[in-house]
């Protein structure tokens, strides 16, 4: 019997055990653990269940067995939690490109042929300058649409017309998905897109995994108050915590709790082969 589940954007789809299994494996779960969790959820899930409910069940299983895998599995939610914390998503994207070896600046005023433009992130590469518009959404079901792609492309054309001595490229980044109209227009115009599941093989999730750039909001050993305290203290990345142990104390984390946090950081930041 087929099982229909509800997605965050309000649409429905058939429950796909292979997709669930793959996501568990990607998080770092061993094959036997991923299969065990998949079978358990498949046996108990009913038509009408939401993707959030399925995620919560899988996350609970992972958390009991392997904190590092659970943290990776919760990465999308960890990014969504930037909203309530007030931490700017564009600063995280700038950090991601810095981890990839590029120079970046955030919140820049850039001259165009007609007007000046506020650019979220300017990325300096060897042969070109990339001007990135960063769109953060608080809910997983919200998509970045054609209208956004249109105005980003218009801004890049104006900037490129003024900065003729350098190659100017546009990039539209989101922590969720793009509409099909947005991706179609971007392909036609040569506008680069970077979303949670786009482009295939080099998605935002892929690049975060490869760089090991997990935010503290992904840590399962921290509660929401502690995560917010660290972000307010400008401690954003898990890999910064070994050098920022005093930040844990300022967030009210000490003793055995601090030890558990650092154990999870060690598991989460371990380099991963094949990503």
N, C-alpha and C positions, 0 to 999 in steps of 0.2 A: 504494500500500500504506500503510495507516495505521500510525503509529508510536506506541506506548504508552510513556509515561514514568512514573517513580515520583516522587511528591511527598514532601516532608519529613515529612508526617504519616503516611506509610505507604500512602496510597491511590494509585491510578493515574489517569491521564487521557490523552487523545489529545494528541500534540504539536500546538501551535497556533502556526503561524508568525506569525500576525497579532499575537498577544500578545507574542511575542519582538520583532517589529519595533516595536511601540508602545512597549515598555519601553526600547528603544535610542533611539528618537526622543525620548522623555521625558527621557532622560539628557542630551540636547543633541547627539546625533549627527546629522549632516546626513542627508537622505533617502537619498542615494546610498550613503553609508557604512553606514547602518542596513540597507539592502537587500542590500548586498554581504555583510555579516556574517551576516544571516539566511539568505541562500542558501548560504553556506559551511557553516553549522551544519546546515541542513536536509539538505544533501547527504551529510553524514557521520554524523549522529545515527542510532543504532540503537535498536530497541525494547528496553526494559529500562534505558535510560539514566536517570539521575536529574536532577531539576531543578537540583541543585547542579553536576552535570557540565556541563549546558548553560550555566548561569550562568558557570562558570569559563572556558569557551571564549569566550563573548561578552565577558567582562571582559578576557581576554587580548588579544583583537582591539582593543577600545577603548583599552586602556592603550598599545598600540603607536602608536596614531594620535592620541588626544586624551585627555590626563590628566584634564581637568575633567569630561568626559563619563564617564570610567571611575569617577571618584570618586562622581558622582551615582548611577551604576548600582550601586555597591557600598554604597549608603546603608543598606540593611537589615542587611547584615553588619556595617557600622560600628557600628550601634546594638547588635547582639548582642555586639560586642566590649567593651561596657561591663562585661559580667559578669566576664571574666578580669581587667580593669583595676581592678575594685573601685569604679569611679565610680558613684554612685547615679543611676539612671535618673530618679527623681523630681525631682532637681535640674535635669536637662535639660528635663523637661516644664515645670517652673516657668519656666525661661529662655525656652521657646517661647511661653508665655502672656505673659511680659513683653515679648517682641518684638512681640506682637500688641497691646500697649498696656494690659495689665492689671497690677494690683499682685498680687504673689504672696508667700506664705510657705510654707516647707517644714517638715515634721515638727512639726506643731502639736498641742497637746492642746486639744480642743474639748469644752465642756460639753454634755451631752445631758440630756433630762428624767430619764433613769434612771441613766446612768453617763457617765463621761468617755470620749472616743474619741481615739485617735491618728490624725490625718489626714495623709496624705502631702503634699498640696499644697492650700492654701486660696487661692482666686482671687477677688479683689474686683472685681466689675463695678459699673457705675453703679446698677443696680436690683436686684442680687441678689448673694449670695455662693455660690460653687460650692466644694463639698468633694470633692476628687478622690482616689480610691484608684488607685494606680499599680501595675500588675502587670508585672514584668519577667520575661521567659523567655529562657533561654540558648540554646534551640533553636527554629528557625523552625517546626517542626511542632507545637509545644505550643500548645493553645488555652485561652483563659480561658473558664471554664464557667458554668453556671447557678448553682452553689453560690456562686461569688464574687459574681455579680450579686445574689443573694438577700441575702447579708449586708451588701453595700454599701447596698442599698435600706433594710434594717432600720436601719442606722446613721444614714442620712440622715433617716429618719422620727423617730428619737429626737432628733437634733440640731434638726430643724425644730420639734419640739414644745416645745423649750426657748427657741429664738431666734425667738419669734413676731413680733418687731418687724421682722425682715428676711426676705426670700425666700431660702430655703435650697434649693439644688439639688445633686443628686449627679452625679458623673461618674466613670466607670470607664475607665481608660486602660490599654492594653497595647501592646507593641511587636510583637505577632504578630496572631492572629486570635481571634474569638469563636466559640463553638458556636452553632448555630441556636437552641437552647433559650435561651441567654443573650440573644441579640438579640431573640427573641420576647418574653421576659419584660420586657426593658428597654423595648420599645415599649409594652407594656401598662401599665407603671408610670410611664412618663415619665422613666426613668433614662437619662441621656446616656451614650453609648459613643463611645470614640475608639480605633480600632485601625489596624493597618497598612493595611488595605483597607476600613475602615469609619469613618463612613458614606460612601456613594458621593458623590463630588464634593467631599468635605471630609475625606478620610482623614488619618491622621497623616503619611503620606508627602506628601500634597498640601500640608499646612500647613508642613511643614519646607521643602519646595521654595519655597513662596511667601515664607516669611520669610528664606530663604537661611541657615538655621541649621544648617549642616553641621558635624559634629564632626570633630576632628582625626583620629579613627580612620578617616575616609573617605579621607584623603590617600594616594594610591598611591605617592608619592615617599618615604614614611616606612616604616620597618620596625616590627615589633611592639614591639621594645624602646624605640624612639624615641617611639612613640605612648603607651606606658605611662608613660614619663618625663614627657611633657607633661601627661598627665592627673594624675599625682601632684603636679605643679607647679601644679595647678588651672587649666591652660590647656586648655579644653575645645572652644571654638569656633574654626573656621578663621579667621573674620573678626577674631578677637582677635590673631592672630599678627603682623600689621603693627605693632601697638603693643607686642608682647611679644617683640621680636627677641632679647632676652637669654635668654628661655626656650629658644630654639633652641640657643643656646650651651651652656646648662646641660644640655640633653638630648644634647649631643655632636654637634650639627649645625652645620656651619660651611662657609665657602668656597663652592664650586660647588654642593655639595649643598643648602646653605641657599638659594641662588639658585633652584634648581629647585623647592624646596618653595614659595617665595614666588610663583613663576610659576604653580604649580598653584593656590595660594590665590587668586590674581587671577582665574584662569579659573573657579574654582568659585564664587566669591562675586559674580560679575558678575550684576546683576539680570536676571531672565528674564521675558520678556513672554509672557502667555497662561497663566501658571500660576494 
